[in-house]
Amino acid sequence: MLGRRWVYDGTHDPVLVARLLALVEGRAEPQAQSESDTPDPTVTRHFRGPGGLSAPKTAEDGPEGTDLLVEATGGGSDSAASRLTLTVTRVLRAEDSEADGVTAGTLGGVTAGWRTPEGHERRGSFVVLREPAR
């Protein structure tokens, strides 16, 4: 056993980032945190981005999370790539979101539950995909 791991510490690991992009896009199935080869249906994801996501060009760590600059293409040969920000949350907050776990104004993301130190169940965004701030 490798011990405790935190996803935000893996944002500079190209393997973790590739799997995270696949999860956001729906090409990977969410897995249970402490059981191997076990899907976790409580983890929800959505993706309204244009086309597929590329490996990040940059990663910028901040106190609230890490921003990965990725590109999304429309899939056609004449489509220009769009620059997007994929934020991996460092500080979790329970959020108001639509019934399907989609937070208003985002192009994609991953929502899951966690237990607070006091034992309360919470749900919120672990990953958010959006257009970069201008």
C-alpha positions in Angstrom: 0.0 0.0 0.0 1.3 3.4 -0.9 -0.5 5.4 1.8 -2.8 8.4 1.4 -2.8 10.4 -1.8 -4.5 13.7 -2.8 -5.5 14.3 -6.4 -4.4 17.9 -6.3 -0.8 16.7 -5.7 -0.9 14.8 -9.0 -1.6 17.7 -11.3 2.1 17.7 -12.5 1.9 13.9 -13.2 1.1 13.4 -16.9 -0.5 10.0 -16.3 -2.9 11.3 -13.6 -3.8 14.3 -15.8 -4.4 12.1 -18.8 -6.8 10.0 -16.8 -8.5 13.0 -15.3 -9.1 14.5 -18.8 -10.5 11.1 -19.8 -12.9 11.1 -16.8 -14.1 14.7 -17.5 -14.7 13.8 -21.2 -16.5 10.5 -20.3 -13.9 8.2 -21.7 -13.1 6.8 -18.2 -15.4 5.5 -15.5 -15.1 6.9 -11.9 -13.6 4.4 -9.5 -14.2 3.8 -5.8 -11.6 5.5 -3.6 -10.5 2.5 -1.6 -11.5 -0.6 -3.7 -9.6 -1.7 -6.8 -11.6 -2.2 -10.1 -14.8 -0.9 -8.5 -16.9 1.8 -10.2 -18.3 4.6 -8.1 -21.7 5.7 -9.4 -21.8 8.6 -6.9 -19.1 10.5 -8.8 -20.7 12.5 -11.6 -19.0 14.2 -14.5 -20.2 16.5 -17.3 -18.6 17.8 -20.4 -20.0 20.5 -22.7 -16.7 21.5 -24.2 -16.0 21.6 -27.9 -14.4 18.4 -29.0 -11.6 16.7 -27.1 -9.2 18.0 -24.5 -5.4 18.1 -25.0 -2.6 17.6 -22.4 -2.1 20.8 -20.4 0.3 23.4 -21.7 0.9 24.9 -18.2 0.0 24.2 -14.6 -0.2 27.0 -12.0 -0.6 26.1 -8.3 -2.6 28.4 -6.1 -4.0 28.3 -2.6 -7.5 27.2 -3.8 -6.3 24.7 -6.4 -4.2 24.1 -9.5 -5.2 25.6 -12.9 -4.2 23.5 -16.0 -4.3 25.3 -19.3 -5.7 22.8 -21.9 -7.0 23.1 -25.4 -10.2 21.8 -26.8 -10.8 21.3 -30.5 -14.1 21.1 -32.3 -13.0 17.8 -33.9 -13.1 19.1 -37.5 -10.0 19.9 -39.6 -11.1 23.5 -39.9 -11.8 24.0 -36.2 -9.5 26.2 -34.2 -8.5 25.1 -30.8 -10.1 26.8 -27.8 -8.0 27.5 -24.6 -9.7 26.4 -21.5 -8.8 26.2 -17.8 -9.2 22.9 -15.9 -9.1 23.7 -12.1 -8.3 20.8 -9.7 -9.7 22.0 -6.4 -7.5 22.1 -3.3 -10.1 23.5 -1.0 -13.4 21.6 -1.1 -16.7 23.4 -0.7 -20.2 22.1 -0.8 -21.9 23.9 -3.7 -25.3 24.6 -5.1 -25.5 22.8 -8.4 -28.1 21.7 -10.8 -29.8 18.3 -10.3 -27.3 16.5 -12.5 -24.2 17.9 -10.7 -23.5 20.5 -13.3 -22.4 23.8 -11.8 -23.8 26.8 -13.8 -21.4 28.5 -16.1 -18.9 25.6 -16.5 -18.0 23.6 -19.5 -17.2 20.4 -17.6 -16.2 19.0 -14.3 -16.3 16.2 -11.7 -18.5 16.3 -8.6 -18.2 13.9 -5.7 -18.9 13.5 -2.1 -16.7 13.6 1.0 -17.0 13.4 4.7 -16.0 16.4 6.9 -13.8 15.9 10.0 -17.0 16.3 12.0 -18.6 13.4 10.0 -21.0 15.4 7.8 -21.5 14.3 4.2 -20.9 17.0 1.6 -20.8 17.2 -2.2 -19.0 19.6 -4.4 -16.7 20.1 -7.4 -13.3 18.4 -7.4 -12.6 19.5 -10.9 -14.0 22.4 -13.0 -13.5 23.2 -16.7 -14.2 26.7 -17.9 -13.1 29.4 -20.2 -10.1 31.3 -18.7 -10.7 34.6 -17.0 -9.9 37.5 -19.3 
